Amino acid sequence: MVQNKEVVDYYDSIADRYDKDRFDNSYGRFIDYEERRVLDILIDRSPASLRLEMACGTGRLTGYATHALDASEEMMKHARERHPDVYFQCASADDSGFEDGMFDVVYAFHLMMHLDITMIQAIIKEASRILKPGGRFIFDIPSKKRRQLLHHKQASWHGGTELTVEEVAEMAAPWLRISRSFGIMMLPVHKLPSGIRNPLKRMDYVLANGWLKQYSSYLIVELLKP
């Protein structure tokens, strides 16, 4: 099971306060803005398409999906309340239980960064299985080049995995190919005064998606199923 017991227990324990702690502040809103800006580009919410969110959590980004899954029942309770029209399933992202070739889009945010390489590759393989030909898998990952530049070392499993776009492409190559990538958060937002974060959102998005994109804090990659 990709979301191991330690990870699931952690998110079960913080489910009731997750949204307030993580996103009810200027830093969280900054990240949310940039992620939604990319998802608005990548996901067409056409009634005819089927879209799965893996690791939906409390449902912050589930509005882009028709189906959602998470291994934490406690987190998913909040998502169900937010999105009564979405089909929810409690499952591991590497063993979703959905049919082959079912979805047009699969996406996962704030998931891969907590997992090891073997688990990430298992999820990519599963996403490929349940995607239609021409379908797309979208996920985020901390930028290895950014962390190397800043000599950053994560001390635990929480956000502990980082990759380059090239490493994602190599890992996905048996099933999917890189289509596009985006950067998230170029500025050291956590070090800036909270009062100036909001006015800098649009400028930061432009910087994060320029020629230094791979040095932004996070990367969003879109993988295409041939």
Secondary structure as UniProt FT lines:
FT   HELIX           5..14
FT   TURN            15..17
FT   HELIX           18..23
FT   HELIX           26..42
FT   TURN            47..48
FT   STRAND          51..54
FT   TURN            57..58
FT   TURN            60..61
FT   HELIX           62..64
FT   STRAND          67..70
FT   HELIX           73..82
FT   TURN            84..85
FT   STRAND          87..90
FT   TURN            93..94
FT   TURN            100..101
FT   STRAND          103..108
FT   HELIX           112..114
FT   HELIX           117..130
FT   STRAND          131..143
FT   HELIX           144..150
FT   TURN            158..159
FT   HELIX           165..172
FT   TURN            173..175
FT   STRAND          177..184
FT   HELIX           189..191
FT   HELIX           194..197
FT   HELIX           198..200
FT   HELIX           201..208
FT   TURN            211..212
FT   HELIX           213..215
FT   STRAND          218..224
//
